[in-house]
Structures are given as C-alpha cells and as structure tokens.
Amino acid sequence: MPLLKPGQPIRTTGNNLVGLWRPSFVKVDHRLFVHGGGGNVTNDLHVLNLCDMRWETIQVNKQP
C-alpha cells in the first residue's frame, strides 16, 4: 500500500460506512473494527482490512 499524504481521501472498497456519528474504533493487527454510531443509531460491527482497504460487515448472533 502506498504512503498516504495528509488531507488526501482514502479509497476503500466493500460496504463503505456512511453517516455514522461517533462510532467506537479499535485497531487489532491489520484490521480496524468499527462499532455503533449515532445519527442512524446502529449496533452493527464493521471491519476495515488495512492491507487491502476493504470494508466488511460482521454478522453477530444475539445470545438469549
């Protein structure tokens, strides 16, 4: 992956996130996990692979 310059937009693929306000972020190895967010309130969990810059949505099974 080429070096990024400040102020340049970052191009990603997959299910890009739009309209999340104040989600939680955690970086683990080469992945950036994003959970929740306001605006359109959600409990979704997304992950960005920082090697190929591809977004995925992780399906979480709700336990009773």
N, C-alpha and C positions, 0 to 999 in steps of 0.2 A: 504494500500500500504506500503510495507517495506521501511525503510530508504535507501536512495541512498548513495553510497560511491563515493568520488571524483575519477574521472578517469574511472569509470565504464560506459559502454554503457547503454543507456536507451532503453528498449524494448517497442515498440509501435505496435499497430495493425491498420488496416484500410488502407487508401490511404496515405502511407508514402511519405513525401516530399523528392525529390532527386534533387540535382543540383541547388538549389536556392542560389543566391548570394545577400547578403544584403537586405533581406526582412524586413518588418516592423512587430514588435511584440507588442501585447497588452494583458495583463492578466486581466481578469474580473472574479472574484469569482474563480470557479474551472475550468476555460477554458482559453486556450492560443490561441489567434487569430493571424494568420499569413497572411499578405497581400503582394502581389507582389514579386519582386525579380528580380535580373539581371541574366546574363548568358543566360538562356532561359526566356526572358522577359515575364512576365505574370501579369495579373490583377486579378488572382484567389484569392479567400478568403478561407482559411482553418482554422479549429479549432481543437485543441487537448484537449480532456476531460482529465483533470489531475487526476481524480478519477480512471478511467479505462484505461487511456493511449491509447485511440482510436482516430485516425485521421478521420475527415470528411471534405468533400469539400462542401462549402456553395454556392448554386446557387444564383446569384444576377441578378435580372431583370433590364436591362438597360432602363432608362426612356428617352423618346424623348426630 
